[in-house]
Amino acid sequence: MEKLFISVDLEGISGVVDWQETELTDKLGDYFKKQMAREVSAACEAAGKSGVKDILVKDAHDTGRSIDPSLLPRNVRIFRSFARSPYSMMAGIDASFEGAGFIGYHSGAGSGGNPLSHTMNSGIFEVLINSIPASEFVLNAFTAASFNVPVYFLSGDKALCESCKTIAPNIKTVAVSEGVGAASISIHPDLALERIRDMVKSALDVDPKKMMIALPDKFDVSVTFKKHDQAYRASFFPGVKQTTANQVKVLYKNWLDVITFIYFTF
């Protein structure tokens, strides 16, 4: 493999358990932002040793400015901030990439797998795509698949690592934490690095055909908002139908239409 895309989030980094720890301007978050950089660096180092020459890292948390670029290997490019496009956490990916991976990801809205479980923002109660609960991993893995880019690896909380098999049965995963109500149990941060390196090395040895995610022919999208006015607002987006006070539904055949709907209504 010559070219690899890695999307990195923070709520699924080892040890993270509170929203305050994820904020860019908070002193408490400094340690976890550094650990975020360490975990993605471990993935990049392993990929480099496996022969990958070009790695693009998308800083995909909050403002897209959480990773200190100087902590990444020299062969890594970093996509900082957000381009204001529907590709969002996957901005920068295209069909030239031979693989994609995800570091620091978390369980989606409606899951108890992470004390910070959510999908895109805290105003969403649940997102279903073809009746499958849609975490940010599901959304972004489908985006990779829309470019015919295989998805090789994922790190994050235990529940997400287990649920991802629904769409990516052969993906390699590392669970760095396990949600317990409003708390979590995490492995040691150095052990997380070791396991991520081993995961990436083993993942990149797999036949790319086994790592391709099958993109559905159609996307039956159901979104339940926490506040009814958000559903009312979303109902004005073309093609969207409000089904209950808090829920809207829409059917698409093109994945770009799905993420465009999400970008403008969430």
N, C-alpha and C positions, 0 to 999 in steps of 0.2 A: 504494500500500500504506500502511495506517495503523499496522499492528501487526506487529512482528518479534521472533522469539525467537532468541537466539544462545547456544549452549552452548560453553564455553571450557575447554580442557584445557591442560596445560603441556608434556608430553613431545614435542609437535609444534611447539613454538615455536622460532624460529630460534636456533641455537646450542646448544640443550640436548643433552647427550650422556651425562650421568651421573646416577644416581639422587640423588646428594648435591645436585645442582643443583635438584632438585625439592622439597626438603624445606622446610617452613614455617619451622623454627627455625634453619636453617643460613645463615650469613653468605654463603656462596657462592651460595645461591639468591636472594639479594636482587635481584641484577641481572636474573635470568631472570624473576622474578615481576614486575618492572617492565616487562620486554619483553613479557610476557604481557598486561599491562594496555595497553601501547602498541599491540599488534597488534589486540586487540579494540576499542580506541578508534578505530583507523583504520577498522575495519569499521563501527562505529557512526556515525562522522562521514560516511562515504560514504552510508550508509543515510539519514541525516538530510538530506543534500543531495538525495537522490532522493525526498524527500517523506515518509519514514517519521516518524511523530510519537511513537509509543510503542515503545520497545525494552526488552525484558527480557533481561538477561544472566544466565545461570546459571554461576556459578563452580563448575566441575565437576571440579576437581583435588583429590585427596587429601581434606582436611577441608572443602573448599569455602570456604576462607578465604585464598586466595592473591592475590586482586586487591585493590589499594588502591582503594576506591570513588572517592576524590577525583581519581583520574587518568582517570576516565571522563567523557564529555560530560554536561552537565546534564540532557539529555532522556532519560537512561538510568536504569532501575531495575535493581537487582542482587539476585539470589537467592543468598544466602550460606549456607554450611553445608549439611547434608543433612537432608531432612524425614523420613528413615527410611521411604521408600515405594519400591515397585518402579520408579517412574519415575526415581529416582536422578539421573543426569546431565542428565535432561530435566525435572526437577521444576519445575513452574510453567507448563508448556505446556498449552494446551487448544485447543478448536476455534475460539476467537475470534482466534487468530493467523493472519495471512495468509501467513506465510512463516517458514522456519527456516534457520539457517546454523550452521556449525561452524568454530571457530578453534583452532589449536594441537593438532589431533588427530594420532594416531599409528597406525602399523600394528599389527595384532592379533597375538594369540598364534600362534606357528608361522611368523611371517614374519621375514625378515631385513632388512626395509625400514627398521628403526629400531633402534639399539642398545638401546632401552628398549621394544621391542615387547611388548605384553601385551594381554589382554582382561580388564578389570575388576580382576584381581589377578595376582600373579606365580605363583600356584599352578596356573594353567591352561596346559596344553600346546597345546590346540587346541579351537576351538568351530566346529562346522559347523551351518548352518541350510539345509535343503534342499540339502546338499552344497556350499554356498557358505561359504568361510571368513568367520567373523563377527568383525569388528573392533568396537570400541566405536562407530565411525561407523555400521556396518551396524545394530547394535542400536538406536541412537538415531535413525537415519533412519527405521527401521520404526516407532518410537514416534511420530515426527512424522506419518508416513503413517496411523497408526491414528486420528489426529484429523483426517485429511484436510488436513493442513498441507503445502504444497509445500516442498521442500528446494532452496535456491538456490545455496549456496556452501560451500566447504570449503578450509581451509588446513592444511598439515601436511607430512609427509614425502612424498617422490616416489612411493614404492611405494603408499602409501595413496591418493594422488591418482589414480594409474593404476587401482588395483583398484576404486575406488568406482564406476566406470563400469558395473560389472556390474549394479548395482541402480539407478543414477542416471545414465543416459547423457547427459543434458543439463546436469548440474550444472557450475558454474564452479569451477575449482580454482586454487590457488597452492601450488606446492611450495617450501617454504622451506629444506628440507634433504634430503639423500640418505644413507641408511645405508650404511656400508662396514664390515662385520664389527662389531666393538665400537666403531667410530668413526662419524663422519658428516661430510659436507661441507655447510656452510650458506651461504646468501647473506648479504649484509650486512644487519644489522638494520633500517637505514633503507630499504633497497631492499624488504625484506619489507613494510614499512608502505605504501610506494608501490604495490606490486603488489596488496596486499590492498584498498586503496581502489579501484583500477581494477577488480578482480575483482567487488567488491560492486556498483559502479555498473553494470557490464555485466550482471551477473546479474539485478538487479532490473528491468531493461528487458525481460526475457524473459517471454513469455506464461506465466502460472501453470500452465496445463494441461500445458505441456511439462516443468514441474519437479515434477510429482506423481510419487511413487514408487508403483509397483503393489505392493500388499500381497498376498502369497500367500494362497491359500485355506486352506492348512494349513502347519504348521511342524514339519518333521522335525528335531529337535534332537539333536545328538551332541556330548558333552563328554568330552574326554580330560584327566584331571588328571595332574599330575606325581607325586603320591603316591597310592598305591592306597587308603589309608584315607579319602581325600577322596571317592573314587568310592563306597566302601562307605557312607559317611555319606549321600551324595546319593541312594543307592538307596532310602532310606526315605521320600523325598518321594513323595506320592501320584502314581501313574501312571508313575514312573520305573523303568526296568529296567537293571540292571547287566549289560553285555555282555562286558566283559573286566575284569581286575583294576583297570585305571585308567580305564575308560570306562563312561559311562551314556548311555542314549538315552530320548527321550520324544517323543510326538507330540501336538501341540495344534492346535486350530482358531482359537483366540483369542489375539491378541498379548499381552494382559495376562497370560494364563496363562504365556506364555513368560518374560516379564520377572519375574513373581512367582517362578517356578522358579529363575531366575538369582539373584534377590535373596536367596533363602533357602538356596541350596546352594553358591554360589561363596565 
